[in-house]
Amino acid sequence: MGITLRFVSFVNRYDVVLVGAGIMSATLASLLHALDPELRLLLVERLEAPALESSAAVNNAGTGHAANCELNYTPLQADGMVATAKALSINAAFESSLEFWASLAEQGLLKPEVFLHRVPHLSLVWGAEDVAFLQQRHRQLSALPAFAAMDWTTDPQQIAAWMPLVMEGRGRDQPLAATRIERGMDVDFGTLTRALLAPLQNAGALDVMFGTTVTDLHRGHRLGVASERDWVLTLRGPSGARQVETPFVFLGAGGGALPLLQSSGIPEADAYAGFPVSGQWLVCGEPSLVERHHAKVYGKAKVGAPPMSVPHLDTRWIDGKRSLLFGPYAGFSSKFLKTGSLLDLPMSMRAGNLLPMLQVGVNNLPLVKYLINQLRQSEADRMEALRAFLPEARDQDWTLSVAGQRVQIIKRTPEGGRLQLGTEVVASADGSLAALLGASPGASTSVKIMLEVLERCFSQQLTTAAWRERLQRLIPSYGQDINADPALLARTRERSDALLGLVAAP
Ligand SMILES: Cc1cc2nc3c(=O)[nH]c(=O)nc-3n(C[C@H](O)[C@H](O)[C@H](O)COP(=O)(O)OP(=O)(O)OC[C@H]3O[C@@H](n4cnc5c(N)ncnc54)[C@H](O)[C@@H]3O)c2cc1C
């Protein structure tokens, strides 16, 4: 601490410091400002602009995950039924995101057309076993109000009407089946992140420091108030090092959240380690193809493949420009951020998380093998995987693009190390610090995840009439279960669609 202070240019205090300028911090900052416009917020980002890591549109798939088409959210159970609980909760979480964005649009703070596009979500499978699985999934989901609009077909002509390019040149040697939900979304999370931050900066509520890395955080006495303890963050930027103090820190640093959580020294951090998975896409901008595919088409992951590697062929809008994306091709890199260091993984190893990491490695050998195989893939292998979706795909129309890093959570549990493929909010017992670990479904459910941060760290404020009324205006269904009340679900969707201009495509 003494050494650090010698380089400190000034000390400043904020009500909230958010580390990392991705969709999570942007969403939390936006919620906090809406709930209490007096709060002084600081956002610290190591890169030169917002949303250059996982939240950048080119680094993720931009699917508004609502469990419409992602088959890994409804695994087949031993009794022959599919599990629907996860699909329902992800669907409801995405509706919360739409509700919040709709409220900001209503206030003139967001222009939905720059980041949100309506595009049908489809699942496509082949082979008798997978067709039977999809039929079972359709049977169960379409009986639920959230998925009542799901269509199903095994008719090649209908499938060709839904996704013409996918059927061109395809042999008729095995059974095919597809489901379709017309009200699906593509989201440019990079544009959304920037759009959420801009009005806060314009209102003077948010200071932003780019090119500045948080290198340490610890508990210290608040300046002049020895009885109160603040977080003291050391920041290193273009003009040297400085410190800022705050009663609340949010570590929205994506892959960089785990090292910072470990550096905070809170006991809750001890149970965690990270396992980075890298990814690549094939991207196509050829107008004659782009115009003929209007859908996100998700397939089924290969046996042994992790859920995040489910192949899909998507219509995308990136910075307003339409393209096609296929992938992801998973791989392994020890970096926690795309712009991170190969030392990220080794540097995150601690006495307390080494055994869980080894246990996860041993217990997930098919995953390790899968990732190694993916790394070995040649261009021809990648094109072959694409041709399972687009039989007539030509090499020259597709280029390889590197996706963001996903740091999957390894958690120490009484039963041993466990690999978790979702996200988890880790908060200190006193609610003064929260971090978001994990990757998926991530950005689509950012509003629900940040509401959890509020519930765990701002529970006192959430009991006040002012916060409750404002939150209810922002997210009218807050506190209610839209899956238990079909009328509420319909009202919620109608309101969001109207405010976000989400009319069905002709
Ligand atoms: C290949 C891939 C596909 C995906 N597809 C989808 C999808 O289709 N739909 C979906 O909803 N989600 C998807 N996701 C997940 C989604 O991208 C993430 O959940 C989301 O972007 C995470 O946002 P974030 O703000 O937590 O992190 P990020 O966007 O990664 O932002 C973290 C920021 O913190 C900064 N930072 C890190 N360390 C420090 C430090 N010490 N000091 C200062 N700044 C720091 C980084 O530079 C970065 O800008 C996908 C992710 C990947 C990788």
The ligand as a Tripos MOL2 file, in Angstrom:
@<TRIPOS>MOLECULE
LIG
   53    58     1     0     0
SMALL
NO_CHARGES

@<TRIPOS>ATOM
      1 C1        -18.2930  -16.7400  -28.6160 C.3       1 LIG1
      2 C2        -19.3480  -16.1220  -27.7570 C.ar      1 LIG1
      3 C3        -20.6890  -16.1430  -28.1560 C.ar      1 LIG1
      4 C4        -21.6640  -15.5830  -27.3400 C.ar      1 LIG1
      5 N1        -22.9500  -15.5350  -27.7940 N.ar      1 LIG1
      6 C5        -23.8940  -14.9340  -27.0630 C.ar      1 LIG1
      7 C6        -25.2020  -14.7870  -27.5590 C.ar      1 LIG1
      8 O1        -25.4990  -15.1850  -28.6730 O.2       1 LIG1
      9 N2        -26.1420  -14.1940  -26.7660 N.ar      1 LIG1
     10 C7        -25.8180  -13.7500  -25.5230 C.ar      1 LIG1
     11 O2        -26.7140  -13.2560  -24.8530 O.2       1 LIG1
     12 N3        -24.5810  -13.8520  -25.0190 N.ar      1 LIG1
     13 C8        -23.6090  -14.4090  -25.7640 C.ar      1 LIG1
     14 N4        -22.3360  -14.4960  -25.2870 N.ar      1 LIG1
     15 C9        -22.0550  -14.0340  -23.9350 C.3       1 LIG1
     16 C10       -21.9220  -12.5070  -23.8820 C.3       1 LIG1
     17 O3        -21.0660  -12.0570  -24.8910 O.3       1 LIG1
     18 C11       -21.4010  -12.1230  -22.5070 C.3       1 LIG1
     19 O4        -22.2690  -12.6450  -21.5260 O.3       1 LIG1
     20 C12       -21.3410  -10.6220  -22.2780 C.3       1 LIG1
     21 O5        -20.8140   -9.9150  -23.3720 O.3       1 LIG1
     22 C13       -20.4970  -10.3640  -21.0490 C.3       1 LIG1
     23 O6        -20.4790   -8.9900  -20.8020 O.3       1 LIG1
     24 P1        -19.5440   -8.3940  -19.7000 P.3       1 LIG1
     25 O7        -19.8930   -6.9770  -19.5860 O.co2     1 LIG1
     26 O8        -19.6310   -9.2380  -18.4650 O.co2     1 LIG1
     27 O9        -18.0580   -8.6460  -20.2350 O.3       1 LIG1
     28 P2        -17.2190   -7.9930  -21.4360 P.3       1 LIG1
     29 O10       -18.0660   -7.5140  -22.5390 O.co2     1 LIG1
     30 O11       -16.1430   -8.9640  -21.7560 O.co2     1 LIG1
     31 O12       -16.6030   -6.7050  -20.7670 O.3       1 LIG1
     32 C14       -15.6500   -6.7720  -19.7430 C.3       1 LIG1
     33 C15       -14.7720   -5.5560  -19.8510 C.3       1 LIG1
     34 O13       -13.9300   -5.5000  -18.6980 O.3       1 LIG1
     35 C16       -12.6810   -4.9760  -19.0970 C.3       1 LIG1
     36 N5        -11.7050   -5.3460  -18.0710 N.ar      1 LIG1
     37 C17       -11.2600   -6.5680  -17.7460 C.ar      1 LIG1
     38 N6        -10.3850   -6.5110  -16.7310 N.ar      1 LIG1
     39 C18       -10.2690   -5.2040  -16.3970 C.ar      1 LIG1
     40 C19        -9.5200   -4.5120  -15.4150 C.ar      1 LIG1
     41 N7         -8.7140   -5.1410  -14.5590 N.pl3     1 LIG1
     42 N8         -9.6270   -3.1510  -15.3590 N.ar      1 LIG1
     43 C20       -10.4470   -2.4870  -16.2290 C.ar      1 LIG1
     44 N9        -11.1740   -3.1080  -17.1650 N.ar      1 LIG1
     45 C21       -11.1000   -4.4520  -17.2450 C.ar      1 LIG1
     46 C22       -12.4540   -5.6350  -20.4460 C.3       1 LIG1
     47 O14       -11.5070   -4.9250  -21.2340 O.3       1 LIG1
     48 C23       -13.8450   -5.5950  -21.0540 C.3       1 LIG1
     49 O15       -14.0670   -4.4470  -21.8320 O.3       1 LIG1
     50 C24       -21.3260  -15.0200  -26.0910 C.ar      1 LIG1
     51 C25       -19.9840  -14.9690  -25.6990 C.ar      1 LIG1
     52 C26       -18.9940  -15.4950  -26.5230 C.ar      1 LIG1
     53 C27       -17.5590  -15.3720  -26.1120 C.3       1 LIG1
@<TRIPOS>BOND
     1     1     2 1
     2     2     3 ar
     3     2    52 ar
     4     3     4 ar
     5     4     5 ar
     6     4    50 ar
     7     5     6 ar
     8     6     7 ar
     9     6    13 1
    10     7     8 2
    11     7     9 ar
    12     9    10 ar
    13    10    11 2
    14    10    12 ar
    15    12    13 ar
    16    13    14 ar
    17    14    15 1
    18    14    50 ar
    19    15    16 1
    20    16    17 1
    21    16    18 1
    22    18    19 1
    23    18    20 1
    24    20    21 1
    25    20    22 1
    26    22    23 1
    27    23    24 1
    28    24    25 2
    29    24    26 1
    30    24    27 1
    31    27    28 1
    32    28    29 2
    33    28    30 1
    34    28    31 1
    35    31    32 1
    36    32    33 1
    37    33    34 1
    38    33    48 1
    39    34    35 1
    40    35    36 1
    41    35    46 1
    42    36    37 ar
    43    36    45 ar
    44    37    38 ar
    45    38    39 ar
    46    39    40 ar
    47    39    45 ar
    48    40    41 1
    49    40    42 ar
    50    42    43 ar
    51    43    44 ar
    52    44    45 ar
    53    46    47 1
    54    46    48 1
    55    48    49 1
    56    50    51 ar
    57    51    52 ar
    58    52    53 1
@<TRIPOS>SUBSTRUCTURE
     1 LIG1         1 GROUP 0 **** ****
